[in-house]
Every structure is written in C-alpha cells, then in structure tokens.
Amino acid sequence: MDAARHLELRKPLDELEQEVVRRDLARKGEVGPELVEALRYVLSFARLTEVRNVDGEDVDLSESLAPHRWRVLEALRPHLAAGGGDDTLWGAIRALPALVAATRQQRRRVLESCTLDRDSLEAEVTTRQLVVVSGGGGGAGYGYPGAFTLLHRSGLQPELLAGTSIGSLMSLFRARRRIFDGAPMFAAARRLSWQKVFRVLQADSRYGIPATLRLYLRAAIGSLLRDAQGEPLTFRTMEIPLLIVTTGITVEALKHDLDWYEHFMDDAAQPGVVLRASRVARMSRLVGIFRDFVENPAALREVVFGADPLTMEADCLDAAGFSSAVPGVIHYDIYRDDQRMKRLLDTLYGQYGITRLTEGGIVNNVPARPAYAEVMAGRITRRNPFVLAMDCFSPSPRTLAWLPLQQVARPNVKANLPYAHLYFPLGRRLSPINLVPSVDQIFEAMRWTMEELEPQMPFVQAMCGGFRVLREAGG
C-alpha cells in the first residue's frame, strides 16, 4: 500500500482525533480523561491499516476494518467535524458506548483471525511517533534549532527527521544523536564564515550544477559530523532516521549550457566580496531559473537520500550539500578523492537517469510526504505518526521581495500539506540571503521560533503523549 492510500484511509479519522484533543484542551476538565482516551482509542483503532507483529511481519488490516471504519466515521463526524456539533465533546460522548462495544468486538476478531499479538496491536493504537520535517529557505531556516530545543524541553523525542536545503542541514545536526545535544550546532555556528563556507574559484563540476559560489561544507563543519571512529556520518549511522530531499536533473531539464549557470552570478560575487549588496538585485533573475525547471516536471526527479538501501550508505553531509545548492548561485560537488561516494553517485545517477543533483526545494520544499511514506513503509516499526512540518519560506508580509520565488515553490508545498498533522510556518525569521549569520543572529532566530511554536506545544504534547488501552468490559 502506498502513502497516498494510507493517507486516504487514515486522514478522516486522524482529523477527528485532532479535534477531540483540541476541544479537550480548550475546555480542560469538562470531560473526564477516561472518556477522552476512549474516544481517541476508538478513532485510532478504526484507522489501522498495517501493523507489525512481534515477529516483524506486517499484517494488513485495511480491508477487514473497512466496515468498522465507516461506522466510526458516520457516528462521530457529525459531532467532531470542523464547524459541526456544538464545539464540545458531549455529542461524541453520547455515541461512545455503542462504538466502544463495537471496537472491543473488532479487536477480539482481529486478534483471533490474524497473526497479530496483543502488545503490538495496542502499541500501534495508543502511541504516536513524532516526525519533524524542516523545509528549505536559506538563512530563514536558522530558527529550526529553536524548535528542536523546545521539543526537547517539552519531553518530545523525534523518531524520524526529514529536510530540504537549510532544513536538511539543521536536521542533520539533530539526527546525529538520539539524546538532544545542541552543542555541535552551536559549535558549527561559531565556525561559520563566508571565507570558510563559500569560495569563488574555478572547480570541476561532476555531480552538481555549476555556479559562481562553491559551497565547502566539509571544510567548515565536517569535523563535527563524524562517528566514533572518525568516519563521516552516513544515513545508516545516524541515531535518528534521516531523509534529505534533492532534485535530480535530467538533460532535458537544462535550458542552458553549464557554462551559463556557472557565470550567472559573476557580477554579484567576486573573490573577497561575496554577494555584494549593490548587485543582489540580480537575484530576482533566479526566479526565471526555477520556473525553467518546474515548467517541465517530467524532467525532474525527487531523490530522497536515506529512503533506500543505496543512499543509506551515502555521506549525509554530501546529501545536505546537494540539497542546499541553488542553480546558478551555489554549486556543491564532490571535490575530494572519495571513490566510494563517487561510485555511489554514479550508480544513483544511472538508476534515476539524471545528469546533476541540486536544490531539493525545486521538487519538494517541505517534504512531509516522503517522511509519511517512510513511516508507512515500516521504517520506524510503528505506523501512527504525528508529522510536524515546519516551513521557513512561506509567503509573508515580511518577505515580499521573495514572493515570486515562494510562489514557484508553493505548489509542491501544498501537495505535501495533507501529509502533515501540524503545519508551522515560521513568522519572524532571518533573510533567506543571510546564509552565514552571526552567532547572535542565530540565537535570536531560535528565540523567535521558540516563542511562536510555544502555543502549539500543549497540542503536540497531547497528540504524542499516548493514552491508555481500552479495557475489556468488566476489566
């Protein structure tokens, strides 16, 4: 079953459970917690699709639970659907006794007829897995570490991370250790400088689209992203599963020769004077490049590093580099002598039929769908995610200068929103062009994000906090 089919079956019930939680938070104490938990159990059980048993086998319940799913929806939707009912839980509570009895009956039938153990079933129903998605947007994404910090302080542990562009870099630091440790991020911030991160020089282009600025991530932060043996971190060695989205470019997608992309920004970036303010206006032409690419979507490939056996062995920093490379502006490539990584990319390019890798935001700037798909494929065992999708490049009155480029990315963002349980667009944020901010600016961006996300935390905590198993009658 693909992600879209899982979503089709699960989302209506997912939305009703979210409404239960929101109404309970708005009228705390009006309904006893045992009734709220019973409602959530009924809804969560009804949306089961596939469940992994204790032996590691996936049991498909999507068809067998279809009649029960319909019954629960028909009984609760009139009372819980947005705009319906009286904005309390009492209408749903009145329908609860019959639904509890039906749920218990269905649970007994499932356990008797399937190779599914009780513990695996109940864990699937009553626990959520937090998935955090961080979108692209250049310097606007430096607020993401504030969100990671706030989630940690709230006792919430991500089980999977996904990112594009700057979101991939920030997620990379969070994914390296399961236990939250902000020190490497802050150490990286102190090392950042234009001279370390970007260079304006001639260099061969083998895997990326050439540009005036060469991105040298490894020189700036590579030493912070190594394992205990001193080897570069790969997707397989990450303690938290990580996905990084890049765009694969076929020959048909290139409207210009490579030399044109390489010199696109020459008059705005010179050695020692990177992105001179007087020439930054030329950046508006970047919209034309992106539109050239998205006009021919069949010539683009969404390449998700960390979602298949081949890219699980890839160097994470390389994947983040390609995801952050902006055609005509920033070039990332494998400059070092790393035959293993080059063989991996050669194989990848052959599989996808691509000639270059570049900025992931061209195909997917807020990759909630790949994250949801990976959970539903069984990557983290359970299939009951809560997807928090953060977007630092959403249209905003504060970023009107970037609106044309935001509008180019908006269709792929909207296509991903159904896969998110909470979409969080960052309000106050650094300028997208502020790619190498000062440490003080980074801390300020983190503070802004923490202040904006804080009001959502009771909802996220309630959704991810789990609830008690529905006992048998008389139990």
C-alpha positions as CSV (number, residue, x, y, z in Angstrom):
1,M,0.0,0.0,0.0
2,D,1.5,3.4,-1.0
3,A,1.5,6.5,1.1
4,A,-1.5,8.1,-0.7
5,R,-3.7,5.1,0.0
6,H,-2.7,5.0,3.7
7,L,-3.5,8.7,3.9
8,E,-6.9,8.3,2.2
9,L,-7.9,5.7,4.8
10,R,-6.4,7.3,7.8
11,K,-6.8,11.1,7.4
12,P,-10.5,11.4,8.1
13,L,-10.2,9.6,11.4
14,D,-6.9,11.4,12.1
15,E,-8.6,14.8,11.8
16,L,-11.4,13.7,14.2
17,E,-8.9,12.7,16.8
18,Q,-7.1,16.0,16.5
19,E,-10.5,17.7,17.0
20,V,-11.0,15.7,20.2
21,V,-7.7,16.8,21.5
22,R,-8.2,20.4,20.6
23,R,-11.6,20.6,22.2
24,D,-10.4,18.8,25.3
25,L,-7.5,21.4,25.6
26,A,-9.9,24.3,25.1
27,R,-12.3,23.0,27.8
28,K,-9.9,21.2,30.1
29,G,-11.6,19.2,32.7
30,E,-15.1,19.4,31.3
31,V,-14.9,15.8,30.1
32,G,-13.2,13.2,32.2
33,P,-9.8,11.9,30.9
34,E,-11.1,8.3,30.7
35,L,-13.8,9.4,28.2
36,V,-11.3,11.4,26.1
37,E,-9.0,8.4,26.0
38,A,-11.8,6.1,25.0
39,L,-12.7,8.4,22.1
40,R,-9.1,8.5,21.0
41,Y,-8.8,4.8,21.2
42,V,-11.9,4.2,19.1
43,L,-10.7,6.6,16.4
44,S,-7.1,5.3,16.4
45,F,-8.2,1.6,16.2
46,A,-10.5,2.4,13.3
47,R,-7.7,3.9,11.2
48,L,-5.4,1.0,11.5
49,T,-4.0,-0.1,8.1
50,E,-0.9,-2.1,8.6
51,V,0.5,-3.3,11.9
52,R,3.9,-5.0,12.5
53,N,3.7,-8.0,14.9
54,V,6.2,-9.2,17.4
55,D,7.9,-11.4,14.7
56,G,8.5,-8.5,12.4
57,E,5.7,-9.4,10.0
58,D,3.3,-6.7,8.6
59,V,-0.4,-7.5,9.0
60,D,-2.7,-5.6,6.6
61,L,-6.0,-4.7,8.4
62,S,-7.1,-2.0,5.9
63,E,-9.8,-4.1,4.2
64,S,-11.0,-6.2,7.2
65,L,-11.6,-3.0,9.2
66,A,-13.4,-1.1,6.4
67,P,-16.9,-1.6,7.6
68,H,-15.9,-0.7,11.2
69,R,-14.0,2.4,9.9
70,W,-17.1,3.6,8.1
71,R,-19.3,3.0,11.2
72,V,-17.0,5.1,13.4
73,L,-16.8,7.9,10.9
74,E,-20.6,8.0,10.4
75,A,-21.2,8.1,14.1
76,L,-18.6,10.7,15.1
77,R,-18.1,13.0,12.1
78,P,-21.4,14.9,12.7
79,H,-20.2,15.8,16.3
80,L,-16.5,16.4,15.6
81,A,-16.0,17.6,12.1
82,A,-14.8,21.2,11.9
83,G,-17.8,23.5,12.1
84,G,-20.1,20.7,13.2
85,G,-21.6,20.0,16.5
86,D,-21.5,22.5,19.4
87,D,-17.7,22.7,19.9
88,T,-17.9,20.4,22.9
89,L,-17.3,16.7,23.2
90,W,-20.7,15.8,24.6
91,G,-22.2,14.8,21.3
92,A,-19.4,12.4,20.6
93,I,-19.6,11.1,24.2
94,R,-23.2,10.1,23.7
95,A,-22.2,8.0,20.7
96,L,-19.3,6.4,22.6
97,P,-20.9,3.4,24.4
98,A,-22.0,1.7,21.1
99,L,-18.6,2.5,19.5
100,V,-16.7,1.1,22.4
101,A,-18.7,-2.1,22.3
102,A,-18.1,-2.4,18.5
103,T,-14.4,-1.6,18.9
104,R,-13.9,-4.3,21.5
105,Q,-15.7,-6.8,19.3
106,Q,-13.5,-5.9,16.3
107,R,-10.4,-6.1,18.4
108,R,-11.2,-9.6,19.5
109,R,-11.9,-10.7,15.9
110,V,-8.6,-9.2,14.7
111,L,-6.6,-11.0,17.4
112,E,-8.4,-14.3,16.8
113,S,-8.1,-14.2,13.0
114,C,-4.7,-12.6,12.3
115,T,-1.1,-13.4,13.3
116,L,-1.1,-10.3,15.4
117,D,-0.2,-10.2,19.1
118,R,-2.0,-8.0,21.6
119,D,1.0,-6.0,22.7
120,S,1.9,-5.0,19.1
121,L,-1.7,-4.0,18.4
122,E,-2.1,-1.9,21.5
123,A,1.2,-0.1,21.0
124,E,0.2,0.8,17.4
125,V,-3.1,2.2,18.6
126,T,-2.1,4.1,21.7
127,T,1.3,5.6,20.8
128,R,2.4,8.2,18.3
129,Q,5.7,8.7,16.6
130,L,6.9,12.3,16.3
131,V,8.2,13.1,12.8
132,V,9.8,16.5,12.2
133,V,10.0,18.0,8.7
134,S,12.1,21.1,8.1
135,G,11.7,23.0,4.8
136,G,14.2,25.0,2.7
137,G,14.6,28.7,2.7
138,G,18.3,29.7,3.1
139,G,19.1,31.8,6.1
140,A,15.4,31.9,7.1
141,G,15.9,28.3,8.4
142,Y,18.2,29.2,11.3
143,G,15.2,29.2,13.6
144,Y,14.8,25.4,13.3
145,P,17.3,24.6,16.1
146,G,15.0,26.6,18.4
147,A,12.1,24.2,17.5
148,F,14.3,21.2,18.2
149,T,15.3,22.8,21.6
150,L,11.7,23.4,22.5
151,L,10.6,19.9,21.6
152,H,13.3,18.5,23.8
153,R,12.4,20.7,26.7
154,S,8.8,19.5,26.2
155,G,9.9,15.9,26.6
156,L,9.2,15.1,22.9
157,Q,11.6,12.8,21.0
158,P,11.6,12.8,17.2
159,E,11.6,9.3,15.7
160,L,12.3,10.5,12.2
161,L,13.6,13.7,10.6
162,A,13.3,15.0,7.0
163,G,14.6,18.1,5.5
164,T,15.3,20.1,2.4
165,S,18.1,22.6,1.8
166,I,18.8,24.5,5.1
167,G,16.2,22.2,6.7
168,S,18.4,19.2,5.8
169,L,21.5,20.8,7.4
170,M,19.6,21.6,10.6
171,S,18.1,18.2,10.7
172,L,21.5,16.6,10.1
173,F,22.8,18.0,13.4
174,R,19.7,16.9,15.3
175,A,19.7,13.4,13.8
176,R,23.3,12.6,14.7
177,R,22.4,11.8,18.4
178,R,19.1,10.5,19.7
179,I,19.6,12.3,23.0
180,F,19.4,16.0,22.3
181,D,22.7,17.9,22.2
182,G,22.7,21.4,20.9
183,A,26.5,21.9,21.4
184,P,27.5,20.7,17.9
185,M,25.0,23.1,16.3
186,F,26.4,26.0,18.3
187,A,30.0,25.0,17.6
188,A,29.1,24.9,13.9
189,A,27.6,28.4,14.2
190,R,30.8,29.8,15.7
191,R,32.8,28.3,12.8
192,L,30.7,29.8,10.1
193,S,32.2,32.5,7.9
194,W,31.9,33.4,4.2
195,Q,35.5,32.5,3.6
196,K,35.1,29.0,5.1
197,V,31.7,28.2,3.6
198,F,31.9,29.8,0.2
199,R,34.7,30.3,-2.3
200,V,34.7,32.0,-5.7
201,L,37.1,29.9,-7.9
202,Q,37.2,27.6,-10.8
203,A,36.5,24.0,-10.0
204,D,35.4,20.9,-11.9
205,S,31.7,20.1,-11.9
206,R,30.8,16.4,-12.0
207,Y,27.7,15.9,-10.0
208,G,26.2,19.4,-9.3
209,I,25.1,22.3,-11.5
210,P,27.9,24.8,-11.8
211,A,27.6,28.2,-10.1
212,T,29.8,31.2,-9.2
213,L,29.8,30.3,-5.5
214,R,31.3,27.0,-4.4
215,L,29.9,25.5,-1.2
216,Y,32.5,23.9,1.0
217,L,30.6,22.5,3.9
218,R,33.2,19.9,4.8
219,A,35.9,22.5,5.4
220,A,33.6,24.4,7.7
221,I,31.7,21.8,9.7
222,G,32.8,18.3,8.5
223,S,34.8,17.5,11.7
224,L,31.6,17.9,13.7
225,L,29.7,15.2,11.7
226,R,31.8,12.1,12.2
227,D,31.2,8.9,14.1
228,A,33.1,7.4,17.0
229,Q,35.7,6.0,14.6
230,G,36.2,9.4,12.9
231,E,34.4,8.4,9.7
232,P,31.9,10.8,8.1
233,L,28.3,10.1,9.2
234,T,26.2,8.2,6.8
235,F,22.4,7.8,6.8
236,R,22.9,4.3,8.2
237,T,25.0,5.6,11.2
238,M,22.5,8.3,12.2
239,E,20.9,7.6,15.5
240,I,17.6,9.1,14.4
241,P,16.5,8.1,10.9
242,L,17.0,11.0,8.5
243,L,15.7,11.8,5.0
244,I,17.2,14.5,2.8
245,V,15.4,15.6,-0.4
246,T,17.4,16.7,-3.5
247,T,16.3,17.3,-7.1
248,G,17.7,15.1,-9.8
249,I,18.1,17.0,-13.1
250,T,17.8,15.2,-16.4
251,V,19.5,16.5,-19.6
252,E,16.0,17.6,-20.9
253,A,15.6,19.9,-17.8
254,L,18.6,22.1,-18.6
255,K,17.6,25.1,-20.7
256,H,21.1,26.5,-20.9
257,D,24.6,25.1,-21.2
258,L,26.5,24.5,-18.0
259,D,28.8,27.5,-18.6
260,W,25.8,29.8,-18.4
261,Y,24.9,28.6,-14.9
262,E,28.5,28.8,-13.8
263,H,28.8,32.5,-14.6
264,F,25.2,33.6,-13.8
265,M,26.2,35.4,-10.6
266,D,29.7,36.6,-11.6
267,D,28.9,40.3,-11.3
268,A,27.4,39.8,-7.8
269,A,30.1,37.7,-6.3
270,Q,33.9,38.3,-6.6
271,P,36.8,36.9,-4.6
272,G,36.8,38.6,-1.3
273,V,33.5,40.4,-1.8
274,V,30.8,37.7,-1.8
275,L,27.3,38.8,-2.8
276,R,27.9,42.5,-2.9
277,A,24.8,44.3,-1.7
278,S,24.8,46.6,-4.8
279,R,24.3,43.6,-7.0
280,V,22.0,41.4,-5.0
281,A,19.1,42.7,-7.1
282,R,20.3,40.4,-9.8
283,M,18.9,37.6,-7.6
284,S,15.5,38.3,-8.9
285,R,16.6,36.5,-12.1
286,L,16.8,33.4,-10.0
287,V,13.1,33.0,-10.3
288,G,13.5,32.5,-14.1
289,I,15.8,29.6,-13.5
290,F,13.4,27.9,-11.1
291,R,10.5,28.4,-13.5
292,D,12.5,26.9,-16.3
293,F,12.9,23.8,-14.2
294,V,9.3,23.4,-12.9
295,E,7.8,24.0,-16.3
296,N,9.0,20.5,-17.3
297,P,8.3,18.4,-14.2
298,A,8.7,15.2,-16.1
299,A,12.4,16.1,-16.5
300,L,12.9,16.3,-12.7
301,R,13.3,13.5,-10.2
302,E,12.7,13.7,-6.5
303,V,15.8,11.9,-5.0
304,V,15.3,11.2,-1.3
305,F,18.6,10.2,0.4
306,G,18.1,7.8,3.3
307,A,15.0,6.2,1.8
308,D,16.6,3.2,0.1
309,P,19.5,0.8,0.6
310,L,21.8,2.6,-1.8
311,T,21.5,6.1,-0.3
312,M,21.5,4.7,3.2
313,E,25.3,4.4,2.7
314,A,25.7,7.9,1.4
315,D,27.6,10.6,3.3
316,C,24.9,12.8,4.9
317,L,26.9,16.0,4.5
318,D,27.1,15.5,0.8
319,A,23.4,14.9,0.5
320,A,22.8,18.1,2.5
321,G,25.2,20.0,0.3
322,F,23.4,18.9,-2.9
323,S,20.0,19.8,-1.3
324,S,21.3,23.3,-0.5
325,A,22.9,24.0,-3.9
326,V,21.0,26.7,-5.8
327,P,21.3,26.5,-9.6
328,G,23.3,29.5,-10.9
329,V,24.1,30.7,-7.4
330,I,25.6,27.9,-5.2
331,H,27.4,24.9,-6.5
332,Y,28.1,21.8,-4.5
333,D,30.2,18.8,-5.7
334,I,32.5,16.0,-4.5
335,Y,35.8,17.8,-4.7
336,R,37.7,15.3,-2.6
337,D,39.1,12.0,-3.7
338,D,36.3,9.8,-2.3
339,Q,35.9,6.8,-4.7
340,R,33.2,5.1,-2.6
341,M,30.9,8.2,-2.6
342,K,31.6,8.8,-6.3
343,R,30.7,5.1,-7.2
344,L,27.5,5.5,-5.1
345,L,26.5,8.7,-7.0
346,D,27.4,7.1,-10.4
347,T,25.0,4.2,-9.6
348,L,22.3,6.6,-8.3
349,Y,22.5,8.8,-11.5
350,G,22.2,5.7,-13.6
351,Q,19.1,4.5,-11.7
352,Y,17.3,7.8,-11.9
353,G,18.5,8.8,-15.4
354,I,19.8,12.1,-14.2
355,T,22.9,14.2,-15.0
356,R,23.0,16.5,-12.0
357,L,21.8,16.9,-8.4
358,T,20.7,20.3,-7.0
359,E,18.4,22.2,-4.6
360,G,15.7,20.0,-3.2
361,G,13.2,22.8,-3.0
362,I,12.6,22.6,-6.7
363,V,10.6,19.4,-6.3
364,N,9.8,19.4,-2.6
365,N,10.5,22.3,-0.3
366,V,8.6,20.9,2.8
367,P,9.0,17.1,2.4
368,A,6.1,15.8,4.6
369,R,5.1,13.2,2.0
370,P,8.4,11.4,1.8
371,A,8.5,11.4,5.6
372,Y,5.0,10.0,5.9
373,A,5.7,7.4,3.2
374,E,8.8,6.2,5.0
375,V,6.8,5.7,8.2
376,M,4.1,3.8,6.4
377,A,6.7,1.6,4.7
378,G,7.7,0.5,8.3
379,R,10.9,2.3,8.7
380,I,10.3,3.0,12.4
381,T,8.2,-0.1,13.0
382,R,5.0,1.7,14.0
383,R,2.7,3.5,11.6
384,N,1.0,6.0,13.7
385,P,3.0,9.2,13.1
386,F,2.4,12.8,14.1
387,V,4.1,14.9,11.4
388,L,5.2,18.4,12.4
389,A,6.1,20.2,9.2
390,M,8.0,23.5,9.6
391,D,8.2,26.0,6.7
392,C,10.7,28.9,6.8
393,F,9.9,30.1,3.3
394,S,6.2,30.5,3.3
395,P,4.8,33.8,1.9
396,S,4.8,36.5,4.5
397,P,4.4,40.3,4.6
398,R,7.9,40.5,5.9
399,T,9.3,38.7,2.8
400,L,7.5,40.3,-0.1
401,A,10.8,40.6,-2.1
402,W,10.9,36.8,-2.2
403,L,7.3,36.3,-3.1
404,P,7.9,35.4,-6.8
405,L,10.3,32.6,-5.7
406,Q,8.0,31.5,-2.9
407,Q,5.2,31.2,-5.4
408,V,7.3,28.9,-7.6
409,A,7.8,26.5,-4.6
410,R,4.2,26.9,-3.3
411,P,2.6,24.2,-5.4
412,N,4.9,21.4,-4.2
413,V,4.5,22.6,-0.6
414,K,0.7,22.5,-0.9
415,A,1.0,18.9,-2.3
416,N,2.7,17.9,0.9
417,L,0.5,19.6,3.4
418,P,-2.1,16.8,3.6
419,Y,0.6,14.5,5.0
420,A,1.3,16.9,7.9
421,H,-0.6,16.9,11.2
422,L,0.6,20.3,12.1
423,Y,1.9,22.8,9.6
424,F,4.0,25.5,11.2
425,P,5.2,28.4,9.1
426,L,7.9,30.4,10.8
427,G,6.8,34.0,11.2
428,R,9.8,36.1,12.2
429,R,12.9,34.8,10.5
430,L,16.3,35.9,9.1
431,S,16.5,36.9,5.5
432,P,16.9,33.9,3.1
433,I,20.0,35.6,1.8
434,N,21.6,35.8,5.2
435,L,23.3,32.4,4.7
436,V,26.2,32.9,7.2
437,P,24.6,34.9,10.1
438,S,26.4,35.8,13.3
439,V,26.0,33.7,16.4
440,D,23.9,36.4,18.0
441,Q,21.6,36.4,14.9
442,I,21.2,32.6,15.1
443,F,20.3,32.7,18.7
444,E,17.8,35.5,18.0
445,A,16.2,33.4,15.2
446,M,16.0,30.4,17.5
447,R,14.3,32.6,20.2
448,W,11.7,33.8,17.6
449,T,10.8,30.3,16.6
450,M,10.6,29.0,20.2
451,E,8.2,31.9,21.1
452,E,6.0,31.2,18.0
453,L,5.9,27.5,18.5
454,E,5.3,27.5,22.2
455,P,1.5,28.0,22.0
456,Q,1.3,24.8,19.9
457,M,3.2,22.7,22.3
458,P,0.2,21.6,24.5
459,F,-1.4,20.2,21.4
460,V,1.7,18.4,20.2
461,Q,2.4,17.0,23.6
462,A,-1.2,15.7,23.9
463,M,-1.1,14.2,20.4
464,C,2.2,12.5,21.0
465,G,1.7,11.6,24.7
466,G,-0.2,8.4,24.2
467,F,-3.2,7.1,26.2
468,R,-4.4,4.1,28.0
469,V,-5.6,0.9,26.3
470,L,-9.3,0.3,26.1
471,R,-10.1,-2.4,28.7
472,E,-12.5,-5.2,28.0
473,A,-16.0,-4.9,29.5
474,G,-15.8,-5.5,33.2
475,G,-12.0,-5.4,33.1
